[in-house]
Amino acid sequence: MGPSGLVCALLLAACCCCRRAAGVPGEAEPPTPEPLEVEVGGTALLKCGPSHSPGNFSHVDWFSVSAWRGWQGGRVGGCPPPAAPGPSPPLRHPSSGPQGEADSHLPRAQGPGPERTRRVPAPAQPPGQRDYSGPGTRHPPRRARLPVPGQAPSVPGAPHPAPRLQSVPHPCLAGGVGRGKRCGPICPSSPSLVEAPEEPTIQVNPLGISVNSEEPEEVATCVGRNGYPVPQVIWYKNGRPLKEEKKRVHIQSSQIVESSGLYTLQSVLKAQLVKEDKDAQFYCELNYRLPSGNHMKESREVVVPVFYPAEKVWLEVEPVGVLKEGDRVEIRCLADGNPPPHFTISKQNPSTQEMEEKATEDNGVLVLESARKEHSGLYQCQGLDLETMASLPSEQQELLVNYVSDVRVSPAAPESREGGSLALTCEAESNRALEFQWLREKTGQVLEKGPVLRLHNLQRDAGGGYRCVASVPSVPGLNRTQLVRVAIFGSPWMTSKERKMWVKENTVLNLSCEASGHPRPSISWSVDGTAHEQDQDPQSVLSVLNVLVTPELLETGAECVASNFLGRNTTTIFLELDSNRTTGLSTSTVSPYTRANSTSTEKKLPEPESKGVAIVAVTVCVLVLAVLGAVLYFFYKKGKLPCGRSGKQEMERDTSI
């Protein structure tokens, strides 16, 4: 090529560079799509415009393109759209009316400018369709909202319907009017829909996991519903994330596309667990990204049942501490396996030194409702693994039941004469040191501390009950007692020699008389009647006599005689009439405590009816008075009453004077 050709080539190259730099319509390179993420229910802000401001730039048209159908555009600025399977309605502004009225009201970016920005609402479109605004419609510069394709217009308070597209690019075609009607640059933009998943749910394996399993077994399943895009799942054990580990940890995840277009993620955690994982807490975490940033949601924590063989068996005794006779005792077998093995409890025979199995109502629990000293000894537990049939014995444990044997007092029936002495000895056995006390039965007074009680110069009032108490100070509440009665030899003793009581005639009396002595006395009465005897204690007797008060009884009284082979004693009861009481038949009870240990009570019997007798008496009296009055009146008229005649003569003498 000659110099002239080289010069022409340089001029042509410079001319092309200037043309490209000048932005000749139809020859600009298509811009690179801008990545854009939009949350469901949010607003997508799409920008479009040439890289410079050509003077012949006219307007911008917007189109909706399906992600899987490619471009579905219309004519832009008089230029044919890219190849598309079919036409689609244009994108409209929310203020546009029906199809026939939309063109005159649709806003359109027009005039020169570096960039055109619109937010345009797009009604839900099935896959393969698009919207575009025709070239004949012009709009003033403004912004409009653009909901994602596949989503119905939002209603306040209503949930957002899920989109049907994974990613819906919204490119625009900027066309200009120039020579040859050449198409302007294409301004693609690719907004991606995002939706936060619901709170994850977790379901633990209810059957549990055995530590003897050779392969990882299912621990739990985590489900995250209705998210877009698919979230990531992370499993945790005791707050630490789990990772895939060969033959130890395996995480299997799957996803389902719901009819709404959203994803449901299901993740299964499989692991090979050990005994230490019996209390481990597992949970899952969903990680997802929104335009506002990265987010995560956690499930609740769960514990999976872990099965492992027992390595140790032992015994426990309840209550813990010192045991005594009469306590309720439980001997319980325990093991560190899950599930626990089958237990048997054995006790050593003191004679043969061999272990003998004890019957139990519950697995591994022996209950002693009222422990005795015979329950003391060595106990052992055997645990049998029903899966491996291996037996695991526990260590032998001694059970000690503290006791006090029956208390014995000698002499068993102490006797002494008045003025004599007695020595009472108390004996008992125990596995621990004992203490003895003597108490008087009537008063509870402590008489002596020690096993021997000595009594001197005994009198009648020294007879009665004495109690020996044998106790173990080191075991609170462990004691035994024994009661013994001391008898003092002597003639019968009575409260008083005589007593008096007020009665009325024909009264039925219950006279009582009490006497004490050793030997026990017998009682007799000096009058006839029905007598009943009652034993008060081994040395006392009470006699009750039922008798009718007669004149003879009032004159002689009643005598109570108590006697034994050592002597006799009497008490005389005198009866006197009570003038303040009405006559009639009644009953009275006289106890030995009325006036110096004797009392008297009377009970009247009902008197016969006397109303008829009173009426007859009144009638007779009235008749007698009437007859007497008539007789006196008759004699008065006849003048046979001397007192009346003399009085009449005196009255006549006075009148004459």
C-alpha positions as CSV (number, residue, x, y, z in Angstrom):
1,M,0.0,0.0,0.0
2,G,1.3,3.4,-0.9
3,P,1.5,6.5,1.2
4,S,-1.8,7.7,0.0
5,G,-3.6,4.4,1.0
6,L,-2.0,4.5,4.4
7,V,-3.2,8.1,4.9
8,C,-6.8,7.1,3.9
9,A,-6.8,4.2,6.3
10,L,-5.7,6.4,9.2
11,L,-8.4,9.0,8.3
12,L,-11.1,6.3,8.1
13,A,-10.1,4.8,11.5
14,A,-10.1,8.3,13.1
15,C,-13.5,9.0,11.5
16,C,-14.9,5.7,13.1
17,C,-13.5,6.6,16.5
18,C,-15.0,10.0,16.3
19,R,-18.3,8.6,15.2
20,R,-18.3,6.1,18.1
21,A,-17.2,8.8,20.6
22,A,-19.9,11.1,19.3
23,G,-22.6,8.5,20.1
24,V,-24.2,8.0,16.8
25,P,-27.5,6.3,17.3
26,G,-27.8,2.6,16.6
27,E,-24.0,2.0,16.9
28,A,-23.6,2.1,20.7
29,E,-22.5,-1.1,22.4
30,P,-25.2,-2.6,24.6
31,P,-24.6,-1.9,28.2
32,T,-24.0,-4.7,30.7
33,P,-27.0,-5.7,32.9
34,E,-26.9,-4.3,36.4
35,P,-27.5,-6.9,39.1
36,L,-30.5,-5.9,41.3
37,E,-32.1,-7.8,44.2
38,V,-35.7,-7.1,45.3
39,E,-37.6,-8.4,48.3
40,V,-41.1,-9.7,47.7
41,G,-43.4,-6.8,48.3
42,G,-40.6,-4.3,47.9
43,T,-39.9,-1.8,45.1
44,A,-37.5,-2.3,42.2
45,L,-35.6,0.8,41.0
46,L,-34.6,0.3,37.4
47,K,-32.3,2.8,35.6
48,C,-31.8,3.2,31.8
49,G,-30.0,5.7,29.5
50,P,-27.1,6.2,27.1
51,S,-23.6,6.8,28.4
52,H,-23.7,10.3,27.0
53,S,-26.4,12.9,26.0
54,P,-26.9,12.8,22.2
55,G,-28.8,15.7,20.8
56,N,-31.2,13.5,18.8
57,F,-32.3,11.3,21.9
58,S,-36.1,11.1,21.9
59,H,-37.6,8.7,24.5
60,V,-37.2,5.4,26.5
61,D,-39.5,2.4,26.4
62,W,-39.6,-0.3,29.1
63,F,-40.2,-4.0,28.6
64,S,-40.7,-7.1,30.8
65,V,-38.7,-10.2,29.8
66,S,-39.1,-13.7,31.1
67,A,-36.0,-15.3,32.5
68,W,-36.6,-18.5,30.6
69,R,-38.3,-17.2,27.5
70,G,-35.7,-14.6,26.5
71,W,-36.6,-11.2,25.0
72,Q,-40.2,-10.4,24.4
73,G,-39.9,-6.8,23.2
74,G,-41.9,-4.6,21.0
75,R,-41.0,-1.8,18.7
76,V,-38.9,0.9,20.2
77,G,-38.7,4.3,18.5
78,G,-39.8,2.9,15.2
79,C,-37.3,0.0,15.4
80,P,-38.4,-3.7,15.4
81,P,-37.9,-5.4,18.8
82,P,-35.5,-8.3,19.2
83,A,-36.8,-11.8,18.1
84,A,-39.5,-12.9,20.4
85,P,-42.0,-15.7,20.4
86,G,-45.0,-13.3,20.5
87,P,-46.3,-9.9,21.4
88,S,-47.1,-8.9,24.9
89,P,-49.0,-6.0,26.5
90,P,-46.9,-2.9,27.4
91,L,-45.8,-1.9,30.9
92,R,-48.3,0.5,32.4
93,H,-48.2,3.1,35.0
94,P,-50.6,2.7,37.9
95,S,-52.6,5.6,36.7
96,S,-53.3,4.1,33.3
97,G,-56.8,3.0,32.5
98,P,-58.0,0.3,30.2
99,Q,-56.0,-0.7,27.2
100,G,-57.7,1.7,24.9
101,E,-57.0,4.7,27.2
102,A,-53.6,3.9,28.4
103,D,-51.5,5.3,25.6
104,S,-52.5,8.9,26.2
105,H,-51.7,8.7,30.0
106,L,-48.7,6.5,30.3
107,P,-45.7,8.4,31.6
108,R,-42.6,8.1,29.5
109,A,-39.1,9.4,29.9
110,Q,-38.4,11.7,27.1
111,G,-35.9,14.4,26.0
112,P,-32.2,14.3,26.2
113,G,-30.6,13.3,29.4
114,P,-27.9,11.1,30.7
115,E,-30.3,8.6,32.4
116,R,-34.0,7.8,32.8
117,T,-35.3,6.2,36.0
118,R,-38.7,4.6,36.4
119,R,-40.6,2.5,39.0
120,V,-43.4,0.9,37.1
121,P,-46.0,-1.5,38.5
122,A,-46.3,-4.6,36.4
123,P,-49.3,-6.9,36.7
124,A,-48.7,-10.6,37.1
125,Q,-47.7,-12.1,33.8
126,P,-47.5,-15.8,33.0
127,P,-44.1,-17.0,31.8
128,G,-43.3,-16.0,28.2
129,Q,-45.3,-12.7,28.2
130,R,-44.0,-9.2,28.4
131,D,-45.2,-5.6,28.7
132,Y,-44.2,-2.6,26.7
133,S,-45.3,0.9,25.9
134,G,-45.8,1.7,22.3
135,P,-43.7,4.4,20.6
136,G,-46.7,6.6,20.0
137,T,-47.2,7.4,23.7
138,R,-45.1,10.1,25.3
139,H,-44.7,10.7,29.0
140,P,-43.3,13.4,31.1
141,P,-40.2,12.5,33.2
142,R,-41.4,10.7,36.4
143,R,-41.0,7.6,38.5
144,A,-43.4,4.7,38.9
145,R,-43.5,1.5,41.0
146,L,-42.7,-1.8,39.4
147,P,-43.8,-4.9,41.4
148,V,-42.1,-8.1,40.4
149,P,-43.7,-10.1,37.6
150,G,-45.8,-12.9,38.8
151,Q,-47.1,-11.0,41.9
152,A,-50.5,-9.5,42.3
153,P,-50.8,-5.9,43.4
154,S,-50.2,-5.6,47.1
155,V,-53.1,-5.1,49.5
156,P,-52.5,-3.5,52.9
157,G,-52.5,-6.2,55.5
158,A,-52.5,-9.1,53.0
159,P,-49.6,-11.5,52.7
160,H,-47.4,-11.1,49.7
161,P,-48.2,-13.7,47.0
162,A,-45.1,-15.6,46.0
163,P,-43.6,-15.0,42.5
164,R,-43.3,-17.7,39.9
165,L,-40.0,-16.6,38.5
166,Q,-36.6,-17.2,39.9
167,S,-35.1,-14.0,38.4
168,V,-36.9,-11.6,36.1
169,P,-34.7,-9.2,34.2
170,H,-36.3,-5.8,33.3
171,P,-34.3,-4.5,30.4
172,C,-35.2,-1.3,28.6
173,L,-34.7,-0.3,25.0
174,A,-33.6,3.3,24.4
175,G,-34.3,4.3,20.9
176,G,-33.7,7.5,19.0
177,V,-35.0,9.1,15.9
178,G,-32.2,9.5,13.3
179,R,-31.1,8.6,10.0
180,G,-32.2,5.1,8.9
181,K,-34.5,4.7,11.9
182,R,-31.7,2.8,13.6
183,C,-32.4,1.3,17.0
184,G,-30.9,2.8,20.1
185,P,-28.9,1.0,22.8
186,I,-30.5,-1.7,24.9
187,C,-30.5,-1.0,28.7
188,P,-31.0,-4.4,30.5
189,S,-31.4,-4.7,34.2
190,S,-31.8,-8.0,36.2
191,P,-33.7,-7.7,39.5
192,S,-33.8,-10.9,41.6
193,L,-36.7,-11.7,44.0
194,V,-36.0,-12.5,47.6
195,E,-38.3,-13.8,50.4
196,A,-37.3,-14.6,54.0
197,P,-38.2,-18.2,55.0
198,E,-40.5,-19.0,57.9
199,E,-39.2,-19.9,61.3
200,P,-37.4,-23.3,61.0
201,T,-39.1,-26.3,62.6
202,I,-37.1,-29.2,64.0
203,Q,-38.2,-32.8,64.7
204,V,-36.0,-35.1,66.8
205,N,-35.8,-38.8,66.2
206,P,-38.1,-40.3,68.8
207,L,-36.6,-43.8,68.5
208,G,-33.2,-42.6,69.7
209,I,-29.7,-43.6,68.6
210,S,-27.6,-46.5,69.9
211,V,-23.9,-45.8,70.5
212,N,-23.2,-49.3,69.0
213,S,-24.4,-48.3,65.6
214,E,-21.7,-48.5,63.0
215,E,-23.2,-45.9,60.7
216,P,-24.5,-42.4,61.4
217,E,-28.1,-42.4,62.3
218,E,-30.7,-39.7,62.0
219,V,-30.6,-37.2,64.8
220,A,-33.2,-34.6,63.7
221,T,-34.8,-33.1,60.7
222,C,-34.9,-29.3,60.1
223,V,-37.5,-27.7,57.7
224,G,-37.5,-24.1,56.5
225,R,-40.5,-23.2,54.4
226,N,-41.3,-20.6,51.8
227,G,-38.0,-18.9,51.2
228,Y,-36.4,-17.4,48.1
229,P,-33.7,-18.0,47.2
230,V,-32.9,-21.3,48.9
231,P,-31.4,-20.5,52.4
232,Q,-28.4,-22.2,53.8
233,V,-28.7,-24.5,56.8
234,I,-26.1,-25.0,59.5
235,W,-26.4,-27.6,62.3
236,Y,-25.2,-27.0,65.8
237,K,-24.4,-29.3,68.8
238,N,-24.1,-27.5,72.2
239,G,-23.6,-24.2,70.4
240,R,-20.9,-25.4,68.1
241,P,-21.4,-25.8,64.3
242,L,-21.3,-29.3,62.8
243,K,-19.4,-30.1,59.6
244,E,-19.4,-33.1,57.4
245,E,-17.2,-35.8,58.8
246,K,-16.7,-39.2,57.2
247,K,-18.6,-41.9,59.1
248,R,-19.3,-39.4,61.9
249,V,-21.5,-36.6,60.6
250,H,-23.6,-36.4,57.5
251,I,-26.0,-33.6,56.5
252,Q,-28.5,-34.4,53.8
253,S,-30.4,-31.5,52.4
254,S,-33.2,-31.3,49.8
255,Q,-35.4,-28.6,48.4
256,I,-39.0,-28.5,47.1
257,V,-40.4,-25.8,44.8
258,E,-43.9,-24.9,46.1
259,S,-46.7,-23.9,43.8
260,S,-46.1,-20.4,44.9
261,G,-42.6,-20.5,43.4
262,L,-40.9,-20.4,46.9
263,Y,-38.6,-23.0,48.2
264,T,-39.0,-25.4,51.2
265,L,-35.7,-26.7,52.5
266,Q,-35.4,-29.9,54.4
267,S,-32.2,-30.9,56.1
268,V,-31.5,-34.2,57.9
269,L,-28.7,-34.5,60.3
270,K,-27.2,-37.9,60.7
271,A,-24.4,-38.6,63.3
272,Q,-22.7,-41.3,65.2
273,L,-23.2,-40.4,68.9
274,V,-21.4,-41.5,72.0
275,K,-22.4,-41.8,75.6
276,E,-21.4,-38.2,76.4
277,D,-24.0,-37.0,73.9
278,K,-26.9,-38.1,76.1
279,D,-27.5,-34.5,77.1
280,A,-26.3,-32.8,74.0
281,Q,-28.6,-30.1,72.5
282,F,-29.0,-29.9,68.8
283,Y,-30.6,-27.1,66.7
284,C,-30.5,-25.8,63.1
285,E,-29.9,-22.3,61.7
286,L,-31.1,-20.9,58.4
287,N,-29.0,-18.2,56.7
288,Y,-30.4,-16.0,54.0
289,R,-29.7,-12.7,52.4
290,L,-32.1,-9.7,51.9
291,P,-31.4,-6.3,50.3
292,S,-31.1,-5.1,53.9
293,G,-28.2,-7.5,54.6
294,N,-27.6,-11.0,55.8
295,H,-30.1,-12.6,58.2
296,M,-30.5,-15.9,60.1
297,K,-33.2,-17.8,62.0
298,E,-32.7,-20.5,64.6
299,S,-34.9,-23.5,65.6
300,R,-35.5,-24.6,69.2
301,E,-33.0,-26.9,70.9
302,V,-33.8,-30.7,71.1
303,V,-32.2,-33.6,72.9
304,V,-32.1,-37.0,71.1
305,P,-32.4,-40.2,73.2
306,V,-29.0,-42.0,73.3
307,F,-28.9,-45.7,74.2
308,Y,-25.7,-47.1,75.7
309,P,-24.8,-50.1,77.8
310,A,-24.3,-49.9,81.5
311,E,-20.7,-49.8,82.8
312,K,-21.4,-49.6,86.5
313,V,-24.1,-50.8,88.9
314,W,-24.5,-49.6,92.5
315,L,-26.9,-49.5,95.5
316,E,-28.6,-46.6,97.1
317,V,-30.5,-46.6,100.4
318,E,-33.3,-44.2,101.4
319,P,-33.5,-42.5,103.8
320,V,-29.9,-41.5,103.9
321,G,-28.3,-41.5,107.4
322,V,-28.9,-43.5,110.6
323,L,-31.7,-46.0,110.4
324,K,-33.7,-47.4,113.3
325,E,-36.4,-50.0,113.8
326,G,-39.8,-49.0,112.5
327,D,-38.4,-46.8,109.6
328,R,-39.6,-47.3,106.1
329,V,-36.4,-48.2,104.0
330,E,-36.0,-48.4,100.3
331,I,-33.0,-50.3,98.7
332,R,-32.7,-49.2,95.1
333,C,-30.4,-50.5,92.3
334,L,-29.0,-48.0,89.9
335,A,-26.9,-48.2,86.7
336,D,-25.3,-45.7,84.2
337,G,-26.8,-47.4,81.2
338,N,-29.8,-46.3,79.0
339,P,-32.1,-48.2,79.1
340,P,-31.3,-49.5,82.6
341,P,-30.6,-53.3,82.8
342,H,-32.8,-55.8,84.6
343,F,-32.0,-55.8,88.3
344,T,-32.0,-58.4,91.1
345,I,-31.3,-57.7,94.8
346,S,-29.6,-60.3,97.1
347,K,-28.9,-60.4,100.8
348,Q,-26.2,-62.5,102.5
349,N,-27.4,-65.2,104.8
350,P,-25.6,-64.9,108.1
351,S,-25.6,-68.7,108.6
352,T,-24.4,-69.9,105.2
353,Q,-22.7,-66.7,104.1
354,E,-24.4,-67.1,100.7
355,M,-26.3,-64.4,98.8
356,E,-30.0,-65.1,98.6
357,E,-32.2,-63.2,96.1
358,K,-35.0,-61.0,97.6
359,A,-38.4,-60.6,96.0
360,T,-39.1,-57.1,94.7
361,E,-42.3,-55.6,93.4
362,D,-40.6,-53.0,91.2
363,N,-37.5,-53.5,89.1
364,G,-34.5,-53.0,91.4
365,V,-36.4,-51.6,94.4
366,L,-36.7,-53.5,97.7
367,V,-39.1,-51.8,100.2
368,L,-38.9,-52.5,104.0
369,E,-42.1,-51.0,105.3
370,S,-41.0,-51.4,109.0
371,A,-37.4,-52.2,109.3
372,R,-36.2,-54.6,112.0
373,K,-32.8,-55.7,113.2
374,E,-33.1,-58.9,111.1
375,H,-32.9,-56.7,108.0
376,S,-29.4,-55.7,108.8
377,G,-26.7,-57.3,106.7
378,L,-24.9,-57.2,103.3
379,Y,-26.8,-56.5,100.1
380,Q,-25.8,-56.7,96.5
381,C,-27.4,-55.8,93.1
382,Q,-27.0,-57.6,89.8
383,G,-27.7,-55.8,86.5
384,L,-28.5,-58.0,83.4
385,D,-28.2,-56.4,80.0
386,L,-31.1,-58.0,78.0
387,E,-29.4,-57.1,74.7
388,T,-26.0,-58.6,75.3
389,M,-27.1,-60.9,78.3
390,A,-24.1,-59.6,80.2
391,S,-24.3,-59.5,84.0
392,L,-22.8,-56.6,86.0
393,P,-22.7,-56.9,89.8
394,S,-22.5,-54.1,92.2
395,E,-20.3,-53.8,95.3
396,Q,-21.7,-55.3,98.5
397,Q,-23.2,-52.7,100.8
398,E,-24.0,-53.1,104.5
399,L,-27.4,-52.1,105.8
400,L,-27.5,-51.4,109.6
401,V,-30.8,-51.1,111.4
402,N,-30.3,-49.8,114.9
403,Y,-32.5,-51.4,117.5
404,V,-33.4,-51.7,121.2
405,S,-34.8,-55.0,122.4
406,D,-37.8,-55.5,124.6
407,V,-37.2,-54.0,128.1
408,R,-37.3,-56.4,131.0
409,V,-38.0,-55.3,134.7
410,S,-37.2,-57.5,137.6
411,P,-39.0,-58.3,139.8
412,A,-41.8,-58.4,137.3
413,A,-44.5,-58.1,140.0
414,P,-42.8,-56.2,142.9
415,E,-44.5,-56.4,146.4
416,S,-43.7,-54.9,149.8
417,R,-45.3,-54.2,153.1
418,E,-45.7,-50.8,154.5
419,G,-42.4,-49.4,155.7
420,G,-40.4,-51.8,153.6
421,S,-38.0,-51.3,150.6
422,L,-37.8,-52.3,147.0
423,A,-35.1,-52.4,144.2
424,L,-36.3,-52.5,140.6
425,T,-33.9,-53.4,137.8
426,C,-34.3,-52.6,134.1
427,E,-32.6,-54.5,131.3
428,A,-32.4,-54.1,127.5
429,E,-30.1,-54.9,124.6
430,S,-29.0,-52.7,121.7
431,N,-26.3,-52.4,119.1
432,R,-25.5,-49.0,120.6
433,A,-25.0,-47.6,124.1
434,L,-28.2,-47.4,126.1
435,E,-29.5,-44.9,128.7
436,F,-32.2,-45.8,131.3
437,Q,-34.7,-43.7,133.2
438,W,-37.4,-44.4,135.7
439,L,-40.6,-42.4,135.7
440,R,-43.7,-42.4,138.0
441,E,-46.7,-43.4,135.8
442,K,-49.3,-41.0,137.3
443,T,-47.2,-37.8,137.3
444,G,-44.5,-38.5,134.6
445,Q,-41.8,-37.4,137.1
446,V,-38.3,-38.7,136.5
447,L,-37.4,-40.7,139.7
448,E,-34.0,-42.1,138.7
449,K,-31.5,-42.1,135.8
450,G,-30.0,-45.6,135.5
451,P,-31.2,-49.1,135.2
452,V,-31.9,-49.6,139.0
453,L,-34.7,-47.9,141.0
454,R,-34.6,-48.1,144.8
455,L,-37.7,-47.3,147.0
456,H,-37.4,-47.0,150.8
457,N,-40.0,-46.7,153.6
458,L,-42.9,-47.6,151.3
459,Q,-46.3,-46.3,152.2
460,R,-49.7,-47.0,150.7
461,D,-49.4,-44.1,148.3
462,A,-46.2,-45.5,146.9
463,G,-48.1,-48.3,145.3
464,G,-48.9,-48.0,141.6
465,G,-47.2,-47.9,138.2
466,Y,-43.5,-47.2,137.5
467,R,-42.1,-47.0,133.9
468,C,-38.6,-47.8,132.7
469,V,-37.4,-46.1,129.5
470,A,-34.4,-47.5,127.6
471,S,-33.2,-45.1,124.8
472,V,-30.2,-44.7,122.4
473,P,-29.0,-41.1,122.6
474,S,-27.1,-41.3,119.3
475,V,-30.2,-42.3,117.4
476,P,-33.0,-39.8,118.0
477,G,-36.4,-41.4,118.6
478,L,-35.1,-44.9,119.2
479,N,-36.4,-46.1,122.7
480,R,-38.4,-48.8,124.4
481,T,-40.4,-48.7,127.6
482,Q,-41.8,-51.2,130.2
483,L,-44.5,-50.5,132.9
484,V,-44.4,-52.3,136.2
485,R,-46.9,-52.0,139.2
486,V,-45.7,-51.9,142.7
487,A,-48.0,-53.5,145.3
488,I,-47.9,-52.5,149.0
489,F,-49.2,-55.2,151.4
490,G,-51.9,-54.0,153.8
491,S,-55.5,-54.1,155.0
492,P,-58.0,-52.4,152.7
493,W,-57.9,-48.7,152.6
494,M,-60.9,-46.5,152.3
495,T,-61.3,-42.7,151.8
496,S,-63.4,-42.0,154.9
497,K,-65.0,-43.8,157.8
498,E,-68.4,-42.3,157.4
499,R,-70.3,-39.8,155.3
500,K,-73.8,-38.3,155.2
501,M,-76.2,-37.6,152.4
502,W,-79.7,-36.0,152.1
503,V,-82.4,-38.2,150.5
504,K,-86.1,-38.4,150.4
505,E,-88.2,-41.4,151.3
506,N,-89.1,-43.9,148.6
507,T,-86.0,-42.8,146.6
508,V,-84.1,-45.5,144.7
509,L,-80.4,-45.0,145.5
510,N,-77.1,-46.2,143.9
511,L,-74.6,-46.3,146.7
512,S,-71.0,-46.7,145.7
513,C,-68.0,-47.7,147.8
514,E,-64.3,-48.0,146.7
515,A,-61.5,-49.7,148.5
516,S,-57.8,-50.5,147.7
517,G,-55.2,-52.8,149.1
518,H,-53.0,-55.7,148.5
519,P,-54.1,-58.3,148.2
520,R,-57.1,-56.9,146.4
521,P,-60.0,-56.5,148.8
522,S,-63.6,-57.7,148.5
523,I,-66.6,-55.5,149.4
524,S,-69.9,-56.4,151.1
525,W,-72.9,-54.3,152.3
526,S,-74.9,-54.3,155.5
527,V,-78.3,-53.8,153.7
528,D,-80.0,-55.8,151.1
529,G,-79.8,-54.7,147.5
530,T,-78.2,-55.4,144.1
531,A,-74.4,-54.9,144.1
532,H,-72.0,-54.7,141.2
533,E,-68.2,-54.7,141.4
534,Q,-65.7,-53.0,139.0
535,D,-61.9,-53.4,139.0
536,Q,-60.2,-50.0,138.9
537,D,-56.6,-51.4,138.9
538,P,-55.0,-54.6,140.3
539,Q,-55.3,-53.3,143.9
540,S,-58.5,-51.3,143.8
541,V,-62.2,-52.3,143.5
542,L,-65.5,-50.3,143.2
543,S,-68.8,-51.6,144.4
544,V,-72.2,-50.1,143.5
545,L,-75.4,-51.0,145.5
546,N,-78.9,-50.3,144.2
547,V,-81.3,-49.9,147.2
548,L,-84.7,-48.3,148.0
549,V,-84.9,-45.7,150.8
550,T,-87.2,-47.0,153.5
551,P,-87.8,-45.8,157.1
552,E,-85.7,-48.7,158.3
553,L,-82.8,-47.6,156.0
554,L,-83.2,-44.0,157.2
555,E,-82.8,-45.2,160.8
556,T,-79.8,-47.6,160.4
557,G,-78.0,-46.2,157.3
558,A,-75.8,-48.4,155.0
559,E,-72.4,-49.9,155.9
560,C,-69.7,-50.8,153.2
561,V,-67.2,-53.5,154.4
562,A,-63.9,-54.1,152.5
563,S,-61.7,-57.0,153.6
564,N,-58.7,-59.2,152.7
565,F,-56.6,-61.7,154.7
566,L,-54.7,-58.8,156.3
567,G,-57.7,-57.1,157.7
568,R,-61.0,-55.3,157.1
569,N,-62.2,-51.7,156.9
570,T,-65.6,-50.0,156.8
571,T,-67.4,-46.9,155.6
572,T,-70.9,-46.0,157.0
573,I,-73.3,-43.9,154.9
574,F,-76.0,-42.0,156.9
575,L,-79.2,-41.0,155.2
576,E,-81.3,-38.0,156.2
577,L,-84.6,-36.7,154.9
578,D,-84.5,-33.5,152.9
579,S,-87.6,-31.5,153.9
580,N,-87.3,-29.2,150.9
581,R,-87.9,-32.1,148.5
582,T,-91.4,-33.3,147.7
583,T,-92.3,-36.8,148.6
584,G,-92.5,-39.5,146.0
585,L,-90.5,-42.3,144.6
586,S,-87.1,-41.4,143.1
587,T,-83.6,-42.8,142.6
588,S,-80.3,-41.4,144.0
589,T,-76.7,-42.3,143.3
590,V,-74.1,-42.0,146.1
591,S,-70.5,-42.3,145.2
592,P,-67.6,-42.8,147.6
593,Y,-66.4,-39.2,147.0
594,T,-69.4,-37.5,148.5
595,R,-68.2,-35.5,151.6
596,A,-64.6,-36.8,152.0
597,N,-64.5,-38.8,148.8
598,S,-68.2,-39.4,148.5
599,T,-71.0,-37.7,146.4
600,S,-74.7,-38.1,146.1
601,T,-77.0,-37.4,143.2
602,E,-80.8,-38.0,143.1
603,K,-83.1,-38.7,140.2
604,K,-86.8,-38.3,140.8
605,L,-89.2,-40.8,139.4
606,P,-92.4,-39.4,137.8
607,E,-95.3,-38.8,140.3
608,P,-98.8,-40.2,139.7
609,E,-101.4,-38.0,138.1
610,S,-103.5,-36.0,140.7
611,K,-105.6,-33.7,138.6
612,G,-108.8,-35.7,139.0
613,V,-108.4,-36.0,142.8
614,A,-108.0,-32.2,143.1
615,I,-111.2,-31.5,141.1
616,V,-113.2,-34.0,143.3
617,A,-111.8,-32.4,146.5
618,V,-112.7,-28.9,145.4
619,T,-116.2,-30.0,144.5
620,V,-116.8,-31.7,147.9
621,C,-115.6,-28.6,149.7
622,V,-117.9,-26.4,147.8
623,L,-120.8,-28.6,148.6
624,V,-120.0,-28.8,152.3
625,L,-119.8,-25.0,152.5
626,A,-123.1,-24.7,150.7
627,V,-124.8,-27.1,153.1
628,L,-123.2,-25.4,156.2
629,G,-124.5,-22.0,155.0
630,A,-128.0,-23.2,154.5
631,V,-128.1,-24.7,158.0
632,L,-126.9,-21.5,159.6
633,Y,-129.4,-19.5,157.8
634,F,-132.2,-21.8,158.9
635,F,-131.4,-21.5,162.6
636,Y,-131.0,-17.8,162.2
637,K,-134.6,-17.4,160.9
638,K,-136.0,-19.6,163.7
639,G,-134.3,-17.5,166.3
640,K,-132.5,-20.3,167.9
641,L,-129.1,-18.7,167.7
642,P,-128.6,-17.0,171.1
643,C,-126.0,-14.6,170.0
644,G,-128.3,-13.2,167.5
645,R,-131.3,-12.8,169.9
646,S,-129.3,-10.9,172.6
647,G,-128.0,-8.6,170.1
648,K,-131.4,-7.8,168.8
649,Q,-132.7,-7.0,172.4
650,E,-129.9,-4.6,173.0
651,M,-130.7,-2.8,169.8
652,E,-134.4,-2.4,170.8
653,R,-133.5,-1.0,174.3
654,D,-131.3,1.6,172.8
655,T,-134.0,2.7,170.4
656,S,-136.5,3.2,173.2
657,I,-134.3,5.4,175.2
